[in-house]
Amino acid sequence: MSPTQHLRLRELIAEDLETARRRDPAARSGLEIVLLYPGVHALWLHRLAHRLWHATPALRLPARLISQVARTLTGVEIHPAAVLGRRFFIDHGMGVVIGETADVGDDVLMFHGSTLGGRSMSKGKRHPTVGDRVVIGAGAKVLGPIDIGDDVRIGANAVVVKDVQADSVVVGVPGRPRKVAGAEDSVDPALYLDPAIYI
């Protein structure tokens, strides 16, 4: 069961709205978010499609149709089978892709143009598992059935194809994880605190 399945859609929608208000300093009101935030719209449509997908096999086609409508309206493509945790936020939205077997934890932030994708066309688990409180920068590609630990920061345009331990920052192509806060191979703390590496 998805970690959000036990919550009513109304509760999730209210929580998603508050998350957008809290995480985006440009948000001026709840009404602005409801009307103008494509990342939030895509997430809400995904919440509905995800429930249909898991309700019964007969509803999987309607679930896919909803995901394609969301893609057309928002520029965000999320497979209805993907598992998204609570307080998930997509900033700007355009170009975000989340594959079928992706599993995303709570309090995750994804910027525009980022991808949780696969590296093969085989069946089974082929997309990333992302921990809690992860930030995925603009244009970053996280590919394959890899594990991204809690509190990881992935810089803009990084390409990540290997597991990343918790509390790391990943930059470059291919992405190179670095431990932060005291590890011998840590990067300058200013690097992982600088929002420019994410957007």
Secondary structure, 3 states (H helix, E strand, C coil): CCCCCCCCHHHHHHHHHHHHHHHCCCCCCHHHHHHHCHHHHHHHHHHHHHHHHHHCHHHHHHHHHHHHHHHHHHCCEECCCCEECCCCEEECCCCCEECCCCEECCCCEEECCCEEECCCCCCCCCCCEECCCCEECCCCEEECCCEECCCCEECCCCEECCCECCCEEEECCCCEEEECCCCCCCCCHHHHHCHHHCC
